[in-house]
Amino acid sequence: MRPANDRAVNGQRGFTLIDLLFVIALVGLLSTLAIPGLMRARGAAHSASALGTMRVVNSAQLGFAITCGLGFYAPDFPALTRRPAGAVDAFLPPDLGGGPAFVKSGYNFGMAGLTVDAAPASCNGLPPGETVSGYAIVADQLDAPPGRGRYFATNADGVIYEHTSSFRDTMPVSGPPPAGSPLQ
């Protein structure tokens, strides 16, 4: 007579090597199919973040011009992170104004302005002649293939433009750029 547990051990069946290879191949195939969609979603999220950052900087520049710059704009990002005397917050958070350019969510942001010698001093410590009459902000996608990326720019008009190549050398401080289309 055989023990009961001996029959259970001999009757058990498990995965064979072929079964395991099939499962691994199936998981690999599904991963391969999912990665392009994941990359598209990541790119869309980076673009949405860049647009949001452009809107925040436009709002900061408008707030600076109205309350602190006497109608003139800040010349760069660090000037927007300086807190005016008696104010609780600066116009921009510190992570957006660490230097003349910054990288956020796969985009490189830069700003340039048109200086005016007769510009007044600002309430946050900029001396006379350093505020600007207009500005241009560009956001260049860092990992875009040539001709297939999304590049953004805005200026003192507050309209955000999109193009498949950089606005770095073509964005005016006011008015539309020579190429690109406005986003609404």
SETORDO-269260 format. One line per 5 residues: their letters; for each residue x, y, z of N, C-alpha, C, O. Coordinates in pm, 1 decimal. Layout:
N
A> X:Y:Z:X:Y:Z:X:Y:Z:X:Y:Z  ...
This chain:
184
MRPAN> 83.0:-116.2:0.0:0.0:0.0:0.0:88.4:123.7:0.0:187.3:131.3:72.9  51.1:220.2:-82.8:127.2:344.3:-94.5:75.2:448.7:1.9:-44.2:454.3:31.2  166.9:532.1:51.5:120.4:642.7:136.1:45.5:744.6:50.6:73.9:759.7:-68.3  -48.3:813.0:110.5:-131.4:911.1:39.4:-50.1:1030.9:-9.3:-73.7:1083.5:-118.0  43.8:1072.1:71.1:119.4:1190.8:29.6:217.4:1159.4:-84.2:254.7:1250.7:-157.9
DRAVN> 259.9:1034.8:-100.9:347.8:996.7:-210.2:275.8:1012.8:-343.4:334.9:1059.3:-440.8  150.6:975.2:-347.9:72.8:988.5:-469.9:54.3:1135.6:-504.9:57.0:1170.9:-622.8  35.5:1223.4:-404.5:16.5:1366.0:-429.8:144.5:1427.3:-487.4:138.4:1514.2:-574.4  259.8:1381.9:-438.5:386.1:1436.9:-488.7:407.5:1392.2:-632.6:447.8:1472.9:-716.4  382.1:1268.6:-662.1:402.8:1219.4:-797.4:299.0:1273.6:-894.6:327.0:1282.5:-1014.2
GQRGF> 181.8:1309.6:-848.2:76.2:1357.5:-936.5:81.4:1508.5:-958.3:6.9:1560.0:-1041.7  165.5:1580.0:-887.1:171.0:1725.0:-904.3:237.5:1758.7:-1036.2:330.5:1692.5:-1082.3  185.7:1863.1:-1093.1:244.7:1910.4:-1217.9:278.8:2056.6:-1199.2:202.2:2128.3:-1134.8  389.0:2103.9:-1251.8:432.0:2243.1:-1240.7:460.0:2300.1:-1378.4:432.1:2237.1:-1480.4  514.3:2417.6:-1379.6:551.3:2480.7:-1506.1:676.9:2415.2:-1561.2:771.1:2385.3:-1487.8
TLIDL> 676.0:2394.0:-1690.5:796.2:2343.7:-1755.4:877.0:2463.3:-1804.1:830.2:2577.0:-1798.3  993.6:2438.4:-1850.1:1079.8:2544.7:-1901.7:1014.0:2613.7:-2021.0:1026.1:2735.3:-2035.9  946.7:2540.5:-2103.5:876.8:2595.9:-2219.6:767.1:2691.6:-2173.5:751.7:2800.2:-2229.3  691.1:2651.5:-2072.1:585.5:2737.8:-2019.1:643.7:2869.1:-1967.5:589.1:2975.8:-1995.9  751.6:2863.2:-1893.4:813.7:2984.3:-1839.4:865.9:3074.2:-1950.6:850.4:3196.1:-1943.4
LFVIA> 927.8:3015.8:-2053.6:976.6:3095.7:-2165.9:861.1:3162.1:-2239.6:873.5:3276.9:-2282.4  749.9:3092.5:-2255.2:632.5:3150.1:-2320.0:580.1:3269.8:-2241.2:548.9:3373.3:-2300.1  570.2:3257.5:-2110.7:521.1:3366.8:-2026.5:615.7:3486.4:-2034.1:570.2:3600.3:-2044.5  745.3:3462.2:-2029.0:843.2:3570.7:-2037.8:833.9:3639.8:-2173.4:841.1:3762.5:-2180.4  818.2:3564.2:-2279.7:804.6:3622.8:-2413.2:676.4:3705.4:-2423.9:676.3:3811.9:-2485.6
LVGLL> 569.6:3657.9:-2365.5:443.1:3730.8:-2367.8:454.5:3862.8:-2291.5:406.6:3965.9:-2338.7  517.2:3860.2:-2175.0:537.9:3983.7:-2098.0:626.2:4080.9:-2176.6:599.6:4201.1:-2177.6  728.8:4031.2:-2241.2:815.6:4116.2:-2323.4:741.0:4179.1:-2439.4:760.7:4297.0:-2469.0  655.8:4102.6:-2505.3:576.8:4155.2:-2616.3:481.1:4264.4:-2569.0:470.6:4369.6:-2632.0  412.5:4239.8:-2460.1:320.6:4340.6:-2407.1:394.6:4467.1:-2364.5:343.9:4577.7:-2383.5
STLAI> 513.0:4452.0:-2307.5:593.4:4568.4:-2269.0:634.9:4648.0:-2391.8:631.3:4771.1:-2391.3  673.7:4577.8:-2495.8:714.4:4643.9:-2620.5:598.7:4723.2:-2679.7:619.0:4832.3:-2733.0  479.9:4670.2:-2671.1:363.2:4740.9:-2723.6:325.4:4861.0:-2637.3:271.6:4958.8:-2689.3  352.1:4856.1:-2508.2:310.3:4962.3:-2417.6:408.8:5079.1:-2411.5:368.4:5190.7:-2378.9  535.4:5056.6:-2441.5:637.1:5161.3:-2425.2:612.1:5282.3:-2515.2:624.4:5394.1:-2465.3
PGLMR> 578.4:5269.4:-2642.6:552.7:5390.3:-2722.8:437.9:5475.6:-2667.3:445.9:5598.5:-2668.5  333.8:5412.5:-2619.8:224.0:5488.0:-2559.0:267.2:5559.2:-2433.1:225.6:5672.1:-2406.8  350.0:5493.6:-2355.9:403.0:5555.6:-2234.9:490.1:5676.1:-2269.4:482.5:5779.3:-2202.7  571.5:5663.8:-2371.9:657.3:5774.5:-2413.6:574.8:5892.2:-2466.9:608.2:6007.6:-2440.4  467.8:5864.3:-2541.5:379.7:5971.3:-2589.5:313.7:6042.3:-2472.4:304.1:6165.0:-2471.3
ARGAA> 268.6:5966.2:-2374.5:205.9:6026.7:-2256.5:306.3:6110.9:-2178.9:272.3:6218.1:-2128.9  429.5:6062.7:-2168.7:534.7:6138.8:-2100.1:562.3:6270.0:-2172.4:576.3:6374.5:-2108.8  570.3:6265.0:-2305.1:592.9:6386.6:-2384.4:479.6:6485.8:-2370.5:503.0:6606.2:-2361.1  357.0:6436.4:-2369.0:241.6:6525.0:-2352.3:242.4:6589.7:-2213.8:208.2:6707.1:-2199.7  281.2:6513.7:-2112.7:289.0:6569.7:-1977.2:397.6:6676.2:-1968.3:377.9:6779.3:-1903.9
HSASA> 512.2:6652.6:-2032.4:619.2:6753.1:-2032.3:575.1:6880.2:-2103.8:603.3:6990.5:-2057.2  506.0:6865.5:-2216.6:457.1:6982.1:-2290.3:355.7:7060.3:-2207.4:359.6:7183.4:-2205.0  265.7:6990.8:-2140.1:166.8:7058.8:-2055.9:235.1:7132.3:-1941.0:194.2:7242.6:-1905.0  337.7:7072.6:-1884.0:412.2:7138.6:-1777.4:483.1:7263.5:-1829.7:484.7:7366.4:-1762.3  541.7:7255.1:-1949.3:609.5:7370.6:-2008.9:511.4:7484.3:-2033.8:542.6:7600.5:-2007.6
LGTMR> 393.4:7451.5:-2084.0:291.6:7555.1:-2106.7:249.3:7619.2:-1974.8:232.9:7741.0:-1967.5  232.0:7539.2:-1872.4:196.0:7592.7:-1741.3:304.1:7685.0:-1686.9:273.6:7789.2:-1629.0  429.8:7647.4:-1705.2:540.9:7730.8:-1659.8:543.6:7862.6:-1737.0:569.0:7968.1:-1678.9  517.7:7856.9:-1866.2:513.1:7980.4:-1946.6:403.1:8073.3:-1896.0:423.1:8194.5:-1887.8  288.8:8017.8:-1862.5:178.4:8099.8:-1810.1:214.4:8161.5:-1674.4:181.3:8276.9:-1647.2
VVNSA> 282.2:8083.9:-1590.2:323.6:8134.8:-1458.2:421.1:8250.4:-1475.1:408.8:8351.9:-1406.5  517.4:8236.6:-1565.3:615.6:8344.0:-1585.4:548.6:8466.6:-1647.1:580.5:8579.3:-1609.4  456.3:8446.5:-1741.3:382.1:8561.2:-1796.6:306.1:8634.7:-1686.8:307.0:8757.8:-1682.4  241.3:8561.2:-1599.2:167.0:8623.5:-1489.1:261.8:8696.8:-1394.1:230.2:8805.5:-1345.9  378.0:8636.8:-1367.6:476.7:8700.9:-1280.5:526.9:8831.0:-1342.9:542.3:8931.4:-1273.3
QLGFA> 552.1:8829.6:-1472.4:598.5:8950.6:-1539.8:490.9:9059.8:-1537.7:521.7:9177.1:-1516.8  367.5:9021.8:-1559.0:258.6:9119.6:-1554.2:245.0:9177.5:-1413.4:229.6:9298.5:-1397.0  250.6:9091.4:-1312.4:244.7:9139.4:-1173.9:361.2:9231.0:-1141.0:343.0:9331.4:-1072.1  480.6:9198.4:-1188.9:598.2:9281.9:-1166.5:578.5:9418.7:-1231.3:604.4:9521.4:-1168.6  532.7:9420.5:-1356.3:515.5:9547.0:-1428.6:412.2:9636.9:-1362.6:429.6:9758.6:-1356.7
ITCGL> 305.3:9577.1:-1313.3:196.9:9657.3:-1254.0:233.4:9707.2:-1114.7:208.1:9823.2:-1082.0  292.2:9621.2:-1032.8:311.4:9657.4:-891.6:451.7:9704.3:-856.8:469.2:9774.2:-757.0  550.6:9668.9:-934.6:687.8:9691.7:-891.2:774.0:9763.0:-994.9:863.8:9838.6:-957.9  749.4:9741.4:-1121.0:837.3:9792.2:-1226.0:791.8:9920.8:-1291.5:854.7:9966.9:-1386.7  683.4:9980.3:-1242.5:631.6:10104.6:-1300.7:610.3:10093.6:-1451.9:645.0:10184.3:-1527.6
GFYAP> 552.8:9981.1:-1493.9:523.6:9958.2:-1634.9:632.8:9885.7:-1710.6:614.2:9850.8:-1827.2  745.9:9862.4:-1647.2:855.6:9789.8:-1710.0:860.8:9648.2:-1653.5:808.2:9621.4:-1545.5  925.1:9557.8:-1728.0:931.1:9416.9:-1691.1:1066.4:9381.6:-1630.2:1163.1:9456.9:-1642.1  1071.2:9265.8:-1564.8:1196.7:9214.9:-1509.0:1285.0:9165.1:-1623.3:1233.8:9108.1:-1719.6  1416.1:9185.5:-1614.6:1504.8:9144.8:-1723.9:1536.5:8995.6:-1728.6:1577.0:8944.2:-1832.8
DFPAL> 1518.1:8925.2:-1615.6:1553.7:8783.5:-1611.4:1477.2:8713.3:-1499.9:1404.7:8776.8:-1423.3  1494.0:8583.2:-1491.7:1423.8:8503.8:-1390.5:1464.7:8539.1:-1247.6:1377.3:8550.7:-1161.7  1594.9:8557.0:-1218.4:1631.6:8591.1:-1080.0:1567.4:8720.7:-1030.1:1537.1:8732.7:-911.4  1546.7:8816.9:-1118.9:1482.6:8942.7:-1077.1:1338.3:8919.1:-1033.2:1286.7:8991.3:-947.8  1273.9:8819.5:-1090.6:1135.7:8788.2:-1051.3:1128.4:8710.8:-920.4:1022.1:8703.1:-858.7
TRRPA> 1240.4:8653.4:-877.5:1240.0:8579.7:-750.5:1279.8:8667.6:-632.3:1277.8:8621.8:-518.1  1315.5:8792.4:-657.9:1345.6:8885.9:-548.9:1215.4:8936.7:-489.4:1127.5:8985.4:-560.5  1204.9:8924.7:-360.7:1082.7:8967.4:-291.4:1087.8:9118.1:-268.0:1187.1:9168.6:-215.7  981.8:9191.4:-306.0:976.5:9334.4:-276.7:969.9:9358.8:-125.5:925.5:9272.2:-50.1  1013.6:9475.1:-82.6:1009.0:9510.2:59.4:864.9:9506.8:108.7:775.7:9564.7:46.7
GAVDA> 843.3:9439.9:218.6:710.0:9431.1:278.9:619.9:9325.8:217.5:508.0:9306.5:265.0  665.0:9256.2:112.5:582.4:9153.1:47.9:607.5:9017.5:113.9:715.4:8991.4:167.0  506.7:8933.3:109.4:518.4:8799.1:164.5:591.9:8706.7:67.7:676.4:8627.7:109.9  560.9:8715.6:-60.8:618.3:8627.1:-161.9:680.1:8707.7:-275.2:648.2:8824.9:-295.2  768.6:8642.7:-348.2:825.2:8700.8:-470.1:728.0:8675.1:-585.3:624.2:8611.4:-567.1
FLPPD> 762.2:8724.6:-702.1:675.8:8706.4:-819.2:686.0:8565.1:-875.5:589.7:8514.3:-932.9  801.6:8501.2:-859.6:823.3:8363.2:-903.2:878.7:8282.2:-787.0:948.2:8337.3:-701.6  849.3:8151.9:-781.8:911.4:8067.3:-679.1:1060.6:8051.3:-706.6:1103.6:8062.4:-821.4  1139.3:8025.6:-603.7:1285.0:8016.4:-620.6:1332.3:7910.3:-719.5:1437.1:7928.0:-781.6  1258.8:7801.4:-736.0:1304.2:7696.5:-827.4:1298.6:7739.5:-974.4:1358.1:7673.7:-1059.7
LGGGP> 1228.4:7848.1:-1004.8:1221.3:7896.7:-1142.6:1316.2:8013.3:-1168.2:1322.4:8063.7:-1280.3  1389.4:8056.5:-1067.4:1473.2:8173.8:-1087.2:1614.5:8159.0:-1038.6:1674.1:8256.7:-993.1  1669.8:8041.7:-1046.3:1804.9:8021.0:-996.2:1913.6:8077.5:-1085.3:2028.6:8086.6:-1042.2  1881.9:8115.6:-1206.8:1982.5:8168.5:-1298.8:1916.9:8224.3:-1423.0:1794.6:8237.1:-1428.5  1997.2:8257.7:-1523.0:1939.9:8314.7:-1645.3:1857.7:8213.7:-1725.5:1778.3:8252.5:-1811.2
AFVKS> 1876.5:8085.3:-1698.2:1798.9:7979.3:-1762.6:1777.6:7868.6:-1660.6:1851.7:7858.6:-1562.8  1677.2:7786.0:-1683.2:1654.3:7670.6:-1596.2:1592.3:7558.3:-1677.5:1532.5:7581.2:-1782.6  1607.6:7436.7:-1627.2:1552.0:7317.7:-1691.4:1440.7:7264.7:-1602.8:1457.6:7248.0:-1482.0  1326.9:7238.8:-1665.1:1212.9:7183.4:-1591.8:1133.5:7093.9:-1685.5:1097.7:7134.9:-1796.0  1106.3:6972.5:-1641.7:1021.5:6876.8:-1714.8:1063.7:6858.7:-1859.7:978.9:6858.5:-1948.9
GYNFG> 1191.1:6843.7:-1884.3:1238.8:6816.1:-2019.0:1248.1:6936.7:-2109.7:1268.1:6920.7:-2230.1  1234.5:7056.7:-2056.3:1244.4:7179.6:-2135.2:1348.0:7272.2:-2073.9:1362.2:7278.9:-1951.8  1420.6:7343.8:-2160.0:1515.8:7444.7:-2117.7:1452.0:7581.8:-2139.9:1419.4:7617.5:-2253.2  1434.1:7657.8:-2033.4:1369.4:7788.5:-2039.4:1473.8:7898.5:-2036.5:1570.3:7891.3:-1960.4  1454.9:8000.0:-2119.0:1542.7:8115.8:-2120.2:1461.2:8241.6:-2143.0:1352.2:8236.3:-2200.0
MAGLT> 1514.7:8356.7:-2097.8:1443.3:8483.1:-2113.2:1542.7:8591.8:-2152.9:1656.4:8593.9:-2105.7  1498.2:8681.7:-2240.0:1577.5:8797.5:-2279.8:1485.7:8918.5:-2282.2:1365.5:8906.1:-2305.7  1542.8:9035.1:-2257.7:1462.1:9157.1:-2255.9:1530.8:9269.9:-2329.7:1650.3:9263.4:-2358.6  1454.2:9373.2:-2360.1:1502.1:9491.4:-2430.5:1520.1:9602.6:-2328.0:1422.7:9662.3:-2282.2  1645.4:9630.0:-2292.5:1672.7:9728.4:-2187.2:1646.8:9870.4:-2235.6:1657.0:9901.7:-2354.2
VDAAP> 1612.9:9954.9:-2138.7:1589.0:10097.1:-2163.5:1669.3:10174.1:-2059.1:1651.0:10153.5:-1939.1  1758.0:10262.6:-2104.3:1843.9:10335.9:-2011.2:1764.0:10421.3:-1913.7:1805.5:10439.1:-1799.2  1650.1:10474.4:-1957.2:1571.2:10562.9:-1872.8:1470.8:10487.8:-1784.7:1386.2:10550.8:-1721.1  1478.7:10355.9:-1780.1:1384.7:10277.1:-1699.3:1407.5:10307.0:-1551.3:1521.7:10320.1:-1507.4  1300.0:10317.9:-1474.9:1314.3:10349.1:-1332.5:1360.9:10227.3:-1251.4:1360.4:10114.4:-1300.5
ASCNG> 1400.4:10252.5:-1128.3:1434.0:10144.1:-1035.3:1305.7:10071.1:-998.3:1196.8:10128.1:-1005.1  1318.9:9945.8:-959.4:1201.4:9867.7:-920.4:1191.2:9860.0:-768.6:1286.2:9892.6:-697.3  1076.5:9817.2:-720.5:1054.5:9807.5:-576.0:1124.5:9688.1:-512.3:1127.9:9677.0:-389.8  1180.8:9598.0:-594.2:1250.0:9482.0:-537.0:1402.0:9490.7:-551.7:1471.0:9388.9:-545.7  1453.4:9610.9:-570.8:1597.3:9631.8:-567.1:1669.9:9643.0:-698.9:1792.2:9656.9:-697.8
LPPGE> 1602.9:9637.8:-812.4:1671.6:9656.8:-939.5:1702.7:9805.4:-956.3:1613.5:9888.3:-939.0  1825.3:9840.6:-989.2:1860.6:9982.1:-1005.2:1802.1:10040.9:-1133.8:1756.1:9966.7:-1220.6  1803.8:10173.1:-1146.2:1753.1:10235.4:-1269.6:1827.2:10183.1:-1392.7:1948.1:10160.5:-1389.6  1752.8:10165.0:-1499.2:1810.9:10119.1:-1624.7:1820.1:9967.7:-1640.1:1864.5:9920.0:-1744.6  1779.9:9891.8:-1540.6:1788.3:9745.1:-1552.3:1655.7:9679.1:-1586.9:1656.3:9566.0:-1635.6
TVSGY> 1543.5:9743.4:-1564.3:1416.8:9684.6:-1606.5:1406.3:9698.5:-1758.2:1477.7:9778.2:-1819.0  1318.0:9621.7:-1818.0:1309.5:9615.5:-1964.2:1170.2:9653.7:-2012.1:1072.0:9641.2:-1938.9  1163.5:9700.7:-2136.9:1033.9:9741.2:-2192.3:957.7:9624.1:-2252.9:837.2:9634.7:-2275.8  1023.6:9516.1:-2278.5:961.3:9395.8:-2333.2:1050.3:9276.1:-2305.7:1168.5:9291.9:-2275.1  994.6:9157.1:-2316.5:1070.9:9035.2:-2288.7:1025.3:8924.9:-2382.3:914.8:8929.1:-2436.4
AIVAD> 1111.2:8826.8:-2400.6:1078.7:8705.9:-2476.9:1124.7:8586.0:-2395.1:1237.4:8583.2:-2345.7  1037.4:8487.5:-2381.2:1069.0:8364.2:-2309.1:1057.6:8249.3:-2408.0:959.0:8238.6:-2480.9  1158.3:8164.0:-2410.1:1155.9:8046.1:-2497.0:1168.0:7920.6:-2412.3:1233.4:7920.5:-2308.0  1104.7:7814.2:-2458.1:1113.3:7683.1:-2393.5:1150.1:7582.7:-2502.0:1069.4:7551.9:-2589.7  1273.4:7531.8:-2495.2:1323.3:7436.6:-2593.9:1319.7:7295.9:-2537.1:1371.1:7270.7:-2428.1
QLDAP> 1258.6:7203.7:-2611.6:1251.0:7064.4:-2569.4:1390.2:7002.7:-2577.7:1457.8:7014.8:-2679.9  1432.6:6937.1:-2471.1:1569.4:6885.5:-2463.6:1593.3:6759.6:-2545.4:1698.8:6747.0:-2607.5  1500.0:6667.3:-2547.7:1523.4:6537.8:-2612.5:1440.8:6518.8:-2739.2:1402.6:6406.6:-2772.2  1413.2:6627.5:-2810.0:1329.0:6617.3:-2929.6:1412.5:6581.6:-3051.8:1521.7:6635.4:-3070.2  1361.7:6490.6:-3136.1:1429.4:6466.4:-3263.2:1413.3:6589.6:-3353.2:1311.1:6657.6:-3344.1
PGRGR> 1509.2:6619.9:-3438.4:1501.0:6739.8:-3522.8:1372.4:6744.7:-3604.5:1336.3:6648.3:-3672.1  1304.5:6857.8:-3597.0:1181.9:6878.3:-3674.1:1058.4:6810.3:-3618.7:951.7:6820.1:-3679.2  1068.8:6741.1:-3504.7:952.4:6669.2:-3452.7:917.8:6709.4:-3310.0:826.8:6651.0:-3251.2  986.0:6805.5:-3253.4:961.1:6845.1:-3116.1:854.3:6953.4:-3106.5:803.0:7002.8:-3206.9  823.2:6988.1:-2983.5:730.9:7098.6:-2956.5:810.3:7205.4:-2882.4:857.0:7183.4:-2770.7
YFATN> 824.6:7319.3:-2944.8:897.3:7431.2:-2887.8:797.7:7543.3:-2862.9:707.3:7566.8:-2943.1  815.3:7612.1:-2750.8:721.0:7716.7:-2712.3:793.7:7848.1:-2689.4:912.6:7850.3:-2657.5  720.3:7957.9:-2706.3:774.0:8090.7:-2677.3:658.4:8184.6:-2645.7:545.1:8162.9:-2688.7  688.8:8287.7:-2571.0:592.1:8391.8:-2539.8:669.1:8521.6:-2521.6:791.6:8521.6:-2510.5  596.1:8631.4:-2518.7:660.0:8760.4:-2499.0:568.0:8852.9:-2420.1:471.5:8807.3:-2358.8
ADGVI> 597.3:8981.0:-2421.4:522.1:9076.9:-2341.4:374.5:9084.1:-2381.8:292.9:9134.5:-2304.7  339.1:9035.7:-2499.1:198.6:9033.7:-2540.6:118.9:8927.3:-2466.1:-3.8:8935.0:-2460.1  187.5:8827.5:-2409.1:121.4:8722.4:-2331.6:68.9:8605.9:-2413.1:8.5:8514.6:-2356.8  89.9:8606.1:-2544.0:44.7:8496.2:-2629.7:155.6:8390.1:-2634.7:273.0:8423.4:-2650.9  118.4:8264.2:-2620.8:215.0:8154.9:-2627.9:210.0:8095.5:-2768.5:102.8:8065.3:-2821.0
YEHTS> 327.8:8079.4:-2827.9:340.1:8026.8:-2963.4:407.0:7889.8:-2959.5:485.6:7859.7:-2869.6  374.0:7807.4:-3059.1:430.3:7673.2:-3071.7:488.2:7656.1:-3210.9:434.4:7707.9:-3308.8  599.9:7581.9:-3218.9:662.1:7552.6:-3348.2:741.6:7422.7:-3336.7:763.8:7372.7:-3226.5  784.3:7368.6:-3450.5:862.0:7244.4:-3449.6:1012.2:7269.7:-3439.2:1090.3:7174.7:-3434.0  1053.3:7395.4:-3436.2:1194.2:7429.2:-3412.9:1200.2:7544.3:-3312.7:1099.1:7608.1:-3283.3
SFRDT> 1318.1:7569.1:-3262.0:1336.2:7664.8:-3153.6:1306.3:7808.6:-3195.6:1329.7:7847.8:-3309.9  1254.8:7885.0:-3101.6:1230.3:8027.9:-3119.2:1349.3:8110.1:-3067.1:1343.6:8233.1:-3068.0  1454.2:8045.6:-3022.8:1562.5:8112.6:-2949.9:1614.7:8237.1:-3021.3:1639.6:8337.8:-2955.1  1631.9:8234.6:-3150.6:1688.2:8348.7:-3222.8:1583.9:8433.0:-3294.5:1618.7:8534.3:-3355.2  1458.0:8394.3:-3289.2:1357.9:8463.5:-3371.0:1244.2:8527.4:-3292.1:1165.7:8602.3:-3350.2
MPVSG> 1232.1:8501.2:-3163.1:1117.8:8552.4:-3086.6:1138.2:8699.4:-3051.9:1233.9:8733.3:-2982.4  1050.0:8787.3:-3099.2:1061.6:8929.3:-3063.5:1008.2:8954.3:-2922.1:939.3:8869.2:-2865.8  1039.9:9070.4:-2864.8:994.0:9102.6:-2729.9:846.8:9143.2:-2728.5:785.3:9147.5:-2622.0  789.9:9172.7:-2844.2:645.4:9192.6:-2856.8:607.4:9163.8:-3000.7:689.6:9175.8:-3091.5  483.7:9126.2:-3020.7:435.7:9089.5:-3152.8:459.6:8943.6:-3182.8:527.7:8874.3:-3107.2
PPPAG> 403.0:8895.7:-3294.6:417.0:8753.8:-3329.8:555.6:8723.3:-3386.9:619.9:8811.1:-3444.5  601.6:8598.6:-3371.0:729.4:8558.1:-3429.7:710.8:8533.3:-3579.3:597.5:8521.4:-3625.8  821.0:8525.2:-3655.9:809.0:8501.3:-3799.7:756.0:8361.6:-3833.5:703.3:8341.3:-3942.9  769.0:8265.6:-3742.5:719.2:8129.8:-3766.3:651.2:8081.3:-3638.5:676.6:8133.0:-3529.7  565.3:7982.0:-3653.3:495.4:7927.3:-3537.5:350.0:7970.4:-3535.6:309.5:8060.1:-3609.6
SPLQ> 272.1:7905.9:-3450.5:129.8:7938.3:-3442.0:91.4:7961.9:-3295.7:145.3:7897.9:-3205.4  -1.6:8053.5:-3273.7:-44.2:8080.5:-3136.1:-128.0:7966.3:-3080.1:-203.0:7901.6:-3153.2  -114.8:7942.3:-2951.0:-194.4:7841.0:-2882.5:-309.5:7910.3:-2810.5:-292.2:8017.8:-2753.1  -425.2:7848.7:-2814.0:-540.0:7905.1:-2741.0:-619.0:7794.0:-2679.7:-719.9:7819.1:-2613.7
